[in-house]
Amino acid sequence: MQWHEERRMRKNVRLNELTYRQYLALAYIVSKWNIERKHATASELKRIIGFSTDRMLKITLEALERKGFIRFHGLNHNPIAEITDNTARIMPFLTDKLLLVEEYLPYKEIKERIALREKGKRDYLSVKPQVPFVDSLAFLNNKRRIVHRWSDFLEDFPPSLVWSVFERFLKCATAARAAVVLDPFCGSGTTLVTAKLLGHEGIGLDANPVAAFISEVKTSWDIPPKDFRAEANAILNALSSASELLDAVRVSTEAFSLMDKMELNQWLKPSVQNEVAFVSEAVKEEVEDERIRRLLLLALVESARAASNVSFCPGTSFYPFRKRPSFAEAFKRKCSQIYEDLLILSRLNGFGNTKIFTGDARKLTEYIEEEVDFILTSPPYPNDLEYTRQTRLDLYLLGFVKSMKDVAAIKKRMVCGSTKLIYKDARGNAKFVEKYESVQHIFERLKEAFSGKNWGWDYPRMVKEYFGDIFVVLRETKKVLKEHGIAVFVVGDQTYKQILIPVGAIMSEIAEDLGYETKRETFRVRRSTLHNIPLKEEIVILKIAR
Ligand SMILES: C[S@@+](CC[C@H](N)C(=O)[O-])C[C@H]1O[C@@H](n2cnc3c(N)ncnc32)[C@H](O)[C@@H]1O
């Protein structure tokens, strides 16, 4: 079917009105009919929607009938449902063969089967570096270029900011002395990669093991590019040889068996799940060099996210109908970028060393012993963004969590920038900011605005705990900052129900109280369509007062 025709038909039946559960049930009913000419049974549909009760299935099917996709005859009837003419028109679009496959095979068995039909080998990574080999670091001054582009992390630093802050406060390390640079909320390692490129020593910390993993991989460059290329090509060749088989059987991988089925189905289409599972197993089974394995796992999680249904704005939403790059294409592209960058890096030298920890910045001194010259960091904003949600797929795929209990343990380590991070046994720093009128005033106003709401809406508590956490972080950073050191915090204002939370201003107030000299500079102003309050993003520059 032509793309525009398909789009017109999809518009007719308004697929976008479906919830994710309804979409899955519909896709199953259609696939079963289109491929096997059979009707879906109640037990099959319960498995697909992830609920074992008749009640939920009935609600789902009734909704599909109301929206004109099926005729629902009742759960005791045979068949229980039939598709309407409108749905029949978009049958090819909704059909997914893998939804009907219940059996999962281990990677080893899949490998044996594909060995029988091995295709010719290809060199997928035949890229030539596009960046000239020049004798200066100037060409690295682009956030979307070298190494930075290995990951796409939500809320990472604005492109130009990090380089300009380094230029202003540190420049290149001279032969005389490299600075020790710390980022206690390192995320995807933007500060650390820049520090390393400029020859400085870097120390990074992040509460989320996925972020620590990304930062660590992005600052490990001592890998022969040709070895990486050979391994990446081998995996891509295996994926290509397996493609026919992956249309018919499902690959088992521990990560996916542990993840909530519904959530997994929201993230990835069954066909993408299959490719991701295959590559994940292949990398773990076949690649012996730990450094290369980690690089390929980074490429894997980045490509899985690129090919997923997820969208992060606003919050975490899933759109099964949006066009996404194929996983295989995304993985190949990511590997090519990594190879190209490794080639460039292999011709340069003078990079600094980097150390990364998974840990809590509120307990900084438990991780680092040395004093640092410079801190450039961006803590979470109080914007209700819950970072483990954005990295849920990565957490399971990289083996950092095995259950939601493990996820909760990570959430408890995080600065309270989201109402979803409020746990009884993890919070309590609010007491440090009781004395600040600015915080107290916002707390009271929010309490009034959100009165009657509780879990998930506790913005007043969140804001107090947030600044309490910031208080503790600033107290910790003061212990590790050298006498003449400088700390630069990148922060942004926030608003709820027209109530402004001026994060930079309150952070400065707390910092001055703790014995810092402070200065604030606005680098960007955000505007929202929901209100007319300009939201400043600022750098808060701190020095220890003398
Ligand atoms: C705004 S992001 C930093 C992005 C980073 N500047 C970059 O360029 O990718 C904030 C980070 O702080 C981390 N974080 C939250 N609470 C933390 C804590 N208590 N200790 C360390 N890291 C934490 C989050 O996991 C997230 O990666």
The ligand as a Gaussian input file, in Angstrom:
#p B3LYP/6-31G(d) Opt

LIG

0 1
 C       20.054000      17.135000      33.925000
 S       20.717000      15.515000      33.951000
 C       22.403000      15.786000      33.600000
 C       22.672000      15.752000      32.125000
 C       24.132000      15.925000      31.788000
 N       24.585000      17.256000      32.075000
 C       24.385000      15.596000      30.327000
 O       24.908000      16.413000      29.581000
 O       23.993000      14.498000      29.904000
 C       20.709000      15.155000      35.655000
 C       21.309000      13.802000      36.016000
 O       21.369000      13.743000      37.446000
 C       21.210000      12.385000      37.829000
 N       20.889000      12.367000      39.266000
 C       19.706000      12.594000      39.881000
 N       19.861000      12.528000      41.214000
 C       21.165000      12.258000      41.461000
 C       21.939000      12.100000      42.639000
 N       21.392000      12.178000      43.858000
 N       23.258000      11.853000      42.509000
 C       23.837000      11.752000      41.280000
 N       23.138000      11.885000      40.142000
 C       21.820000      12.140000      40.209000
 C       20.143000      11.868000      36.884000
 O       20.202000      10.465000      36.795000
 C       20.533000      12.579000      35.570000
 O       21.366000      11.748000      34.820000

